[in-house]
């Protein structure tokens, strides 16, 4: 991150969700890809494409112009474009820092992508101007989700589609936060023991991570029951609305793993750990898809995905 938020800034942002989002995501922009193991290789391309196709299927031809709201550093759109899903892209985010990183990532990848700082509730694009609107883990940050979806419908061309993935369900969010808190507490206390102090990050870094986590809790405004997303999409004017959920046991592993990684020095965890974590997550995600999705209610899974289409009139 290029600039640390002060405690006064964090406290002030608690009563202003949009300012909190700008502050938090500007704060995280320069280290976000590393923090969340974001890359632009086969691993993340496959993950992004599978999320898209899980809810929207595979298009017969590439989309012309794809616009992402809440793009962050570009993970979802850029990886989808690398698979050939869209010819041109637009990254938008309320955080200038995130837009800067996303555009730089796109340039490094040789993708035809432009960027603009934008509020999802007032997308600065004309009516009927894009073929696809996407987002990953963004709707739960937006104060007025219904307005954001109406804006998506406005900028889409007739017959255009929106796809959002990575939205936390009510149950999944409770479990994830509980597991994360327990993992953080356990790791930061165990690493105080003699012989394990080399596994403890410097206190200043731990304090900084705790401050970021406090602000992250402010910017996470919503969780969703699947029927909430269906209702919001239909109310926005979408047709062919579909909602699905995924990740149950995979999230029970994923959140503690990610929290543990944030709590210990980076140099302690090498490629062996990364492969273990990734392959274990893949195995559990497969169990969730093949077995758990057939016997467990959809609202108990962690991630929700939603898609809808703009009527052709």
BALUM-175122 format. One record per residue (C-alpha): residue in three letters; x negated, y, z. Coordinates in steps of 0.25 Angstrom, whole numbers, padded with zeros to 4 digits, always signed. Layout:
! residues N
ALAXYZ ...
This chain:
! residues 313
UNK+0000+0000+0000 UNK-0005+0014-0003 UNK+0001+0021+0009 UNK+0006+0016+0022 UNK+0020+0021+0027 UNK+0019+0028+0041 UNK+0028+0024+0052 UNK+0035+0037+0051 UNK+0038+0034+0036 UNK+0043+0020+0039 UNK+0052+0025+0050 UNK+0058+0036+0041 UNK+0061+0026+0030 UNK+0069+0017+0039 UNK+0081+0026+0037 UNK+0078+0028+0022 UNK+0078+0014+0014 UNK+0074+0020+0001 UNK+0062+0028+0007 UNK+0059+0015+0015 UNK+0058+0007+0002 UNK+0049+0017-0004 UNK+0040+0018+0008 UNK+0039+0003+0010 UNK+0037-0001-0005 UNK+0027+0010-0007 UNK+0020+0005+0005 UNK+0020-0009+0000 UNK+0017-0006-0015 UNK+0002-0008-0016 UNK+0002-0021-0008 UNK+0016-0027-0012 UNK+0012-0037-0022 UNK+0001-0043-0013 UNK+0011-0043-0001 UNK+0021-0051-0009 UNK+0012-0059-0017 UNK+0017-0053-0030 UNK+0010-0056-0043 UNK+0013-0056-0058 UNK+0008-0070-0061 UNK+0016-0083-0064 UNK+0020-0085-0049 UNK+0027-0071-0048 UNK+0032-0072-0063 UNK+0039-0085-0060 UNK+0045-0081-0047 UNK+0051-0068-0053 UNK+0056-0075-0065 UNK+0062-0086-0057 UNK+0069-0076-0048 UNK+0075-0069-0060 UNK+0079-0082-0067 UNK+0085-0088-0055 UNK+0096-0077-0055 UNK+0097-0072-0069 UNK+0091-0083-0078 UNK+0081-0082-0089 UNK+0085-0071-0100 UNK+0084-0075-0114 UNK+0076-0063-0118 UNK+0068-0053-0110 UNK+0075-0041-0104 UNK+0071-0028-0110 UNK+0070-0019-0099 UNK+0069-0024-0084 UNK+0070-0014-0073 UNK+0066-0018-0058 UNK+0071-0010-0046 UNK+0063-0011-0034 UNK+0052-0017-0042 UNK+0041-0016-0031 UNK+0028-0019-0038 UNK+0035-0026-0050 UNK+0035-0041-0045 UNK+0049-0045-0051 UNK+0049-0037-0064 UNK+0035-0038-0068 UNK+0034-0053-0066 UNK+0047-0055-0073 UNK+0042-0047-0085 UNK+0029-0055-0085 UNK+0039-0067-0088 UNK+0045-0060-0099 UNK+0058-0056-0093 UNK+0058-0042-0097 UNK+0051-0033-0108 UNK+0050-0020-0100 UNK+0051-0017-0086 UNK+0054-0006-0076 UNK+0050-0006-0061 UNK+0057+0003-0052 UNK+0056+0004-0037 UNK+0059+0015-0026 UNK+0044+0014-0022 UNK+0034+0022-0031 UNK+0023+0013-0026 UNK+0030+0000-0030 UNK+0033+0006-0044 UNK+0018+0010-0046 UNK+0014-0004-0042 UNK+0024-0011-0051 UNK+0020-0002-0063 UNK+0006-0005-0061 UNK+0009-0020-0060 UNK+0016-0020-0073 UNK+0005-0012-0080 UNK-0005-0022-0075 UNK+0004-0033-0081 UNK+0006-0027-0094 UNK+0021-0025-0093 UNK+0030-0015-0099 UNK+0035-0009-0086 UNK+0038+0005-0081 UNK+0041+0009-0067 UNK+0049+0020-0060 UNK+0052+0023-0045 UNK+0067+0021-0044 UNK+0078+0019-0033 UNK+0086+0007-0037 UNK+0099+0014-0033 UNK+0096+0024-0044 UNK+0088+0017-0055 UNK+0082+0028-0065 UNK+0086+0021-0078 UNK+0097+0023-0088 UNK+0110+0015-0088 UNK+0109+0002-0097 UNK+0094+0003-0098 UNK+0088-0010-0093 UNK+0090-0024-0096 UNK+0086-0030-0082 UNK+0086-0025-0068 UNK+0078-0033-0058 UNK+0073-0032-0044 UNK+0067-0041-0033 UNK+0069-0039-0018 UNK+0074-0025-0021 UNK+0089-0025-0018 UNK+0087-0026-0003 UNK+0079-0013-0003 UNK+0090-0005-0010 UNK+0099+0003-0001 UNK+0111+0002-0011 UNK+0110-0011-0018 UNK+0123-0009-0025 UNK+0119+0004-0031 UNK+0106-0002-0035 UNK+0113-0013-0043 UNK+0122-0003-0049 UNK+0110+0004-0054 UNK+0105-0009-0060 UNK+0118-0011-0067 UNK+0117+0003-0073 UNK+0103+0002-0079 UNK+0105-0012-0084 UNK+0110-0013-0099 UNK+0123-0020-0101 UNK+0120-0035-0099 UNK+0107-0032-0091 UNK+0104-0039-0078 UNK+0099-0037-0065 UNK+0091-0047-0056 UNK+0087-0045-0042 UNK+0080-0056-0034 UNK+0073-0057-0020 UNK+0084-0050-0012 UNK+0085-0055+0003 UNK+0097-0062+0008 UNK+0103-0059+0022 UNK+0099-0073+0027 UNK+0086-0074+0020 UNK+0081-0060+0025 UNK+0084-0063+0039 UNK+0076-0076+0038 UNK+0064-0070+0030 UNK+0063-0058+0040 UNK+0063-0067+0052 UNK+0053-0077+0046 UNK+0044-0065+0042 UNK+0045-0059+0056 UNK+0041-0072+0063 UNK+0030-0074+0054 UNK+0024-0060+0056 UNK+0025-0061+0071 UNK+0019-0075+0071 UNK+0008-0072+0062 UNK+0004-0059+0068 UNK+0004-0065+0082 UNK-0003-0078+0079 UNK-0014-0071+0072 UNK-0018-0064+0085 UNK-0022-0078+0091 UNK-0037-0081+0092 UNK-0043-0087+0079 UNK-0031-0081+0071 UNK-0035-0067+0071 UNK-0041-0067+0057 UNK-0027-0070+0052 UNK-0022-0057+0058 UNK-0021-0045+0049 UNK-0026-0032+0055 UNK-0016-0026+0064 UNK-0015-0013+0055 UNK-0010-0022+0043 UNK+0000-0029+0052 UNK+0005-0016+0057 UNK+0006-0011+0043 UNK+0013-0024+0038 UNK+0023-0022+0050 UNK+0026-0008+0046 UNK+0029-0012+0032 UNK+0038-0023+0037 UNK+0046-0013+0045 UNK+0048-0005+0033 UNK+0051-0017+0024 UNK+0062-0020+0034 UNK+0068-0006+0031 UNK+0068-0007+0016 UNK+0075-0021+0016 UNK+0089-0015+0016 UNK+0098-0027+0012 UNK+0099-0042+0012 UNK+0109-0049+0003 UNK+0120-0060+0004 UNK+0121-0066-0010 UNK+0135-0061-0011 UNK+0131-0047-0008 UNK+0122-0047-0020 UNK+0133-0052-0029 UNK+0143-0042-0024 UNK+0133-0030-0026 UNK+0129-0035-0040 UNK+0144-0036-0045 UNK+0147-0023-0038 UNK+0136-0017-0047 UNK+0143-0021-0059 UNK+0135-0034-0062 UNK+0140-0046-0069 UNK+0135-0060-0069 UNK+0130-0058-0055 UNK+0122-0069-0049 UNK+0115-0070-0035 UNK+0106-0081-0030 UNK+0097-0084-0018 UNK+0084-0091-0016 UNK+0073-0094-0006 UNK+0077-0100+0007 UNK+0066-0109+0012 UNK+0056-0101+0003 UNK+0059-0088+0010 UNK+0057-0095+0023 UNK+0043-0098+0019 UNK+0040-0085+0011 UNK+0043-0075+0021 UNK+0034-0081+0032 UNK+0023-0083+0022 UNK+0024-0069+0017 UNK+0024-0063+0031 UNK+0012-0072+0035 UNK+0004-0067+0023 UNK+0007-0052+0027 UNK+0002-0055+0042 UNK-0011-0061+0039 UNK-0024-0056+0032 UNK-0023-0058+0017 UNK-0037-0065+0016 UNK-0032-0076+0025 UNK-0022-0081+0015 UNK-0028-0086+0002 UNK-0022-0093-0011 UNK-0020-0106-0004 UNK-0010-0099+0005 UNK-0003-0092-0006 UNK-0001-0105-0014 UNK+0004-0112-0002 UNK+0014-0100+0001 UNK+0019-0099-0014 UNK+0020-0114-0016 UNK+0027-0116-0003 UNK+0037-0105-0007 UNK+0039-0111-0021 UNK+0042-0124-0015 UNK+0052-0119-0005 UNK+0059-0110-0016 UNK+0061-0122-0024 UNK+0067-0129-0012 UNK+0076-0117-0010 UNK+0080-0117-0025 UNK+0082-0132-0027 UNK+0088-0136-0013 UNK+0092-0125-0004 UNK+0099-0117-0014 UNK+0109-0129-0016 UNK+0112-0130-0001 UNK+0109-0117+0006 UNK+0119-0105+0005 UNK+0113-0094-0005 UNK+0113-0083+0006 UNK+0103-0090+0014 UNK+0092-0089+0004 UNK+0082-0078+0005 UNK+0082-0071-0009 UNK+0094-0067-0017 UNK+0094-0064-0032 UNK+0105-0057-0040 UNK+0108-0054-0054 UNK+0119-0047-0062 UNK+0121-0042-0076 UNK+0127-0028-0081 UNK+0140-0030-0089 UNK+0139-0028-0104 UNK+0152-0020-0104 
